[in-house]
């Protein structure tokens, strides 16, 4: 059951002299790793997922046949696809055996209990949805092609027909979201019960990316192939929210979100993000209409609560959205994801406008962080205005102090003001003088000297 290199085998992707079908340890390891994540896939899908630099799927088929001989993989069904030339091609579907699950768990460094099932039943029925999930994962990974030159093997496969040859891989691919080992598929999200035995009403995430310390430490992905109504997709978002809201007690007596016991957290507000990837080619207008309808039906789960702020008179009202308890919901198409990669401007964040990169789409420009910046700017503006008024007041005060004089009557300090003469009496003295009865002029002239003139007799 040795799936790695060794026993004198070559270390490259090319053939070896040991295995019947000429596979190397690296080739078999890549097959186990791929099937350990996606559970079921065709050789061509595995090639594009882990070794797109190979000319065709012969390297992968050799690895799968050698793993089959070791009873680690089986091919319980087949799938039909139409290539770029419009030719229908039938391909084997491969999945892991129980022993293969254990071997893949070692390769992926995961506990065997987290590996899930073998997807044998899905492979027997064509695994149409599982193959769509694998295509989406390939677009997320954007595995760089590494050209190889497989050697001639003793048990050489018959050459594939020209129609089966894959399209030429791009020389340079956009940045992917990887590595493959950070991804999982078909993960139970129990709204009740346990991860191994989820209660009714739980759901399974199509894909989960988890990598502590990454710019995007956690991302849940739902693949939409257009077969379910918008209401059903919106209900999945509601169940995601129920799962994220579920809390469990810890040994300290405190409760924590159940998802935090399994996956890493991020510094962003709200629950972990969920990305919808639409795979059906239905035209741009129809696709946008479907996206909008799903978003409208799931609005309460992603919108957040508007918290209004008190606005002083003359200022524009402001506020922010509290995303606590809501899901950052994103959407894109498989076509955009393939061309631009997961970090390109392919994401439509519900509640925002325009296409954004993944990091920008996961940001919350309308949350308290942005509001606090605006609020701080307003506070600084108010303080600057108050400082300006204080400076003007102080300048006026100093000017008045410099211009004051002493009232000649009451000896009070007098400050310049309308109706006052510099060096003259203060306003109270002037008011008192004006309030006294006026002395008739004839009486004033009748008075002589200090005591007035005496009347003649």
Order of alpha helices (4+ residues) and beta strands (2+ residues): alpha-beta-alpha-alpha-beta-beta-alpha-alpha-alpha-beta-beta-beta-alpha-beta-beta-beta-alpha-alpha-beta-beta-beta-alpha-beta-alpha-alpha-beta-beta-alpha-alpha
